[in-house]
């Protein structure tokens, strides 16, 4: 990441929203009385940048450093996940990820690309990794991580629904009915729906649009985009 360090131009959009937020102009690119436009991609990332801005930290340095840290945590979690297959597999997996161009290049991009990948991986771990339906507190934790996926990016909705769909396909344990995984998913799915409804209502009330302008302009979030 140090060798290929760069800060993407789009990151400065998030930085500007963060600065205007700290200067009490709201979550808007240009201060004023007009209806603001959601021109950033990752709301939690903008809020984190606003915290750095409040502390007087250099965003072009600290935002990529946080992203690099998320990349390191992702590397560690994946290696831990495969550690049961022996040291050879663990080392090979770590070497593969550590030298994967998209990972180390985007670790310093200044955007939440790698933090989003980490969030998505943890959501998968909480919901699907062990192959058994989640119940009780574990189901709630999995639901909260899926809500985080939705909050991180507009296309996070597609990823969250994909993970829920895969969880619905999981078979129950011995003696359990085929409907057991579906029943176990009710708390998780309810949290996801509540989170999606809350963020959509907030977008409509603040920006007058249910979809971020970045997603509308670049993807449209229709069937071809998800495909």
VOVOMI-205335 format. One record per residue (C-alpha): x, y, z; residue in three letters. Coordinates in pm, whole numbers, plus 50000, padded with zeros to 5 digits. Example, Ala and Ser with C-alpha at 12.3 -4.5 7.8 and 13.67 -1.06 7.14 Angstrom:
<pts>
512304955050780ALA513674989450714SER
</pts>
This chain:
<pts>
500005000050000UNK502895023750075UNK504525016049739UNK501345023149540UNK499965050349769UNK497405073249606UNK494325092349716UNK491475089849466UNK489905122149342UNK486455110049453UNK487725108749811UNK487865146649814UNK484105147549757UNK483665129150086UNK486235152350247UNK484285183150135UNK480995169750269UNK482775162050597UNK484215197250618UNK480845213650549UNK479245191750814UNK481805202551075UNK481245238850973UNK477505234651044UNK476505236750677UNK475025201750688UNK475665171550471UNK475915191250149UNK478595198049888UNK477745235249851UNK476435254650151UNK473125272350100UNK469365269950144UNK468755247749841UNK467845210849872UNK471155192349915UNK472295163949691UNK473695131249825UNK476835132049612UNK478975109249831UNK478985071349825UNK479555060650185UNK477735078950467UNK479635063050761UNK482905072050589UNK481845108450556UNK480935109050925UNK484325094051017UNK486055120150803UNK484005146950981UNK485385134051311UNK488935136751178UNK488145171751048UNK486885181751393UNK490145169151546UNK492145189151294UNK493645158051130UNK494795157650767UNK492075138150585UNK494265128950288UNK496545110650532UNK494305096550802UNK491465084050583UNK493835061750381UNK495555050350701UNK492225038550844UNK491515020950515UNK494925003950529UNK494174992750884UNK490874977750764UNK492784959450490UNK495164945050749UNK492244933850968UNK490554917950666UNK493784899450584UNK494074887050943UNK490444875550962UNK490654856250636UNK493884839350746UNK492284830551080UNK489284816050895UNK491494791550699UNK494014784650978UNK492404750951048UNK493704738250715UNK497324741250825UNK500184765950813UNK500774761150440UNK497244770750341UNK497224799550590UNK500474814150459UNK499454809450096UNK496134826850161UNK497844855850337UNK500394859450058UNK497674858849793UNK495634886149963UNK498624907650063UNK499784908949700UNK496314913249549UNK496444946449354UNK492854958049425UNK493394953249798UNK496664971749844UNK495904998649583UNK492455007449719UNK493705005350077UNK495185040050024UNK492445053549796UNK490845075050066UNK487435059150012UNK485625031750207UNK486235005049943UNK488334982850170UNK486364990950490UNK483244980350300UNK484914947550201UNK485804941650567UNK482234949550678UNK480834925750418UNK483224897950523UNK482294901650891UNK478594901350798UNK479184868750609UNK481024854450911UNK478194863751148UNK475464850350922UNK476854821550717UNK480364810650806UNK479524781251033UNK476774766950815UNK474054767151082UNK471074791051115UNK471604819151367UNK469234823051660UNK468814846951951UNK471604871952008UNK473684858151720UNK470804865051480UNK470534900851606UNK474294906451569UNK474184892651215UNK471284916051136UNK473164946251266UNK476184937951050UNK473904935050747UNK472454969250832UNK476034982350841UNK476554967950492UNK473464986850373UNK474645019150535UNK478145016750391UNK477105017950025UNK473895020249825UNK474654987349651UNK475074971949997UNK471344964049974UNK472114938849699UNK474884922849901UNK472734920750215UNK469874904550025UNK472314880249864UNK473644869450203UNK470104865650337UNK469214844650033UNK472204822050086UNK471294818550454UNK467764808250353UNK469244779950149UNK471104765450446UNK469724732550575UNK468824727950939UNK470434702751169UNK469414666851215UNK465724663851295UNK464944699651195UNK462384708150931UNK463294724950604UNK461574756550732UNK463904759251034UNK466484781450856UNK463704804550737UNK462284808151088UNK465754814851224UNK466194842750970UNK463114862151084UNK464944883251350UNK467844890051114UNK465604898550821UNK463414920851038UNK466444941151148UNK467584944550788UNK464154956750675UNK463934981450964UNK467424994650889UNK466664997950518UNK463375015750591UNK465055039850835UNK467865050050599UNK465425053550307UNK463085075950506UNK466055097050617UNK467235100850257UNK463755111150145UNK463405136550425UNK466885151650390UNK467695148250020UNK464245142949869UNK465455111149698UNK465545074849804UNK468735068049607UNK472125085649635UNK472965106349330UNK476235087249287UNK474385054349253UNK471775069249023UNK474365085048793UNK476805055648779UNK474675024648832UNK470975031948844UNK470665001849077UNK468394984048830UNK468514947348738UNK471484951448498UNK473554967948772UNK472904939949020UNK473554914048752UNK
</pts>
